[in-house]
């Protein structure tokens, strides 16, 4: 049984290796790849569009959100030191664990 499983494993590995190389070489030999390599297929042009009205509206929204965030900052605490209070969690009763 041990020799049979090794033989089957080797056959499966060789088959997968041969199949993968076949797929790679057949893809390179396809008409689309040959046309691309020969320069017959042009590269797609990248279109960069920016509607000024949309950009201005987005920039106004960004500035508004920045102002709101600046209003919420507390100058006496750094962002890492601030933690919300846990008073609300205690009023709800907490978690009950039973065995």
C-alpha positions as CSV (number, residue, x, y, z in Angstrom):
1,X,0.0,0.0,0.0
2,X,2.8,2.4,0.8
3,X,4.5,1.9,-2.6
4,X,1.1,2.3,-4.4
5,X,0.4,5.6,-2.6
6,X,3.9,7.0,-3.5
7,X,3.4,5.9,-7.1
8,X,0.0,7.6,-7.3
9,X,1.4,10.8,-5.6
10,X,4.3,10.9,-8.1
11,X,1.9,10.4,-11.1
12,X,-0.4,13.1,-9.8
13,X,2.5,15.5,-9.3
14,X,4.0,14.9,-12.7
15,X,0.5,15.2,-14.4
16,X,-0.1,18.6,-12.6
17,X,3.3,19.9,-13.6
18,X,2.9,18.9,-17.3
19,X,-0.6,20.3,-17.3
20,X,0.5,23.6,-15.9
21,X,3.3,24.0,-18.4
22,X,0.8,23.1,-21.2
23,X,-1.6,25.8,-20.1
24,X,1.2,28.4,-19.9
25,X,2.5,27.7,-23.3
26,X,-0.9,27.4,-24.9
27,X,-1.8,30.8,-23.5
28,X,1.3,32.4,-25.0
29,X,0.5,30.8,-28.3
30,X,-3.0,32.2,-28.5
31,X,-4.0,34.6,-31.2
32,X,-4.7,37.5,-28.7
33,X,-1.3,37.3,-27.1
34,X,0.4,37.1,-30.5
35,X,-1.5,40.1,-31.8
36,X,-0.6,42.0,-28.6
37,X,3.1,41.2,-28.9
38,X,3.1,42.2,-32.5
39,X,1.6,45.5,-31.7
40,X,-1.7,45.0,-33.5
41,X,-3.8,45.6,-30.4
42,X,-3.4,49.2,-29.2
43,X,-3.2,49.8,-25.4
44,X,-6.4,51.4,-24.0
45,X,-6.1,55.0,-23.3
46,X,-6.6,56.1,-19.8
47,X,-9.1,58.9,-19.5
48,X,-8.7,61.3,-16.7
49,X,-11.9,63.3,-16.1
50,X,-12.5,65.7,-13.3
51,X,-15.7,67.7,-13.3
52,X,-14.9,70.9,-11.6
53,X,-18.4,71.3,-10.1
54,X,-18.1,67.8,-8.5
55,X,-14.6,68.4,-7.2
56,X,-15.6,71.8,-5.7
57,X,-18.6,70.2,-4.0
58,X,-16.5,67.4,-2.5
59,X,-13.8,69.8,-1.4
60,X,-16.5,71.9,0.4
61,X,-17.8,68.7,2.2
62,X,-14.2,67.7,3.2
63,X,-13.6,71.2,4.6
64,X,-16.9,71.1,6.5
65,X,-16.1,67.7,8.1
66,X,-12.6,69.0,9.0
67,X,-14.2,71.9,10.8
68,X,-16.6,69.7,12.6
69,X,-13.8,67.4,13.8
70,X,-11.8,70.3,15.0
71,X,-14.7,71.5,17.1
72,X,-14.9,68.0,18.7
73,X,-11.3,67.9,19.7
74,X,-10.4,68.4,23.3
75,X,-7.2,70.4,23.7
76,X,-6.4,69.1,27.2
77,X,-6.3,65.4,26.0
78,X,-4.3,63.7,23.3
79,X,-6.3,61.3,21.1
80,X,-4.8,58.2,22.7
81,X,-5.7,59.2,26.3
82,X,-9.4,59.8,25.7
83,X,-11.7,56.9,26.5
84,X,-15.5,57.1,26.7
85,X,-17.0,56.5,30.1
86,X,-18.4,53.1,30.9
87,X,-21.4,54.4,33.0
88,X,-23.9,53.5,30.3
89,X,-22.8,49.9,30.2
90,X,-23.2,49.5,34.0
91,X,-26.8,50.8,33.9
92,X,-27.9,48.1,31.4
93,X,-27.2,45.3,33.8
94,X,-24.1,43.8,32.3
95,X,-23.5,40.2,31.3
96,X,-24.8,37.2,33.3
97,X,-22.7,34.0,33.1
98,X,-24.1,30.7,34.4
99,X,-22.4,27.3,34.5
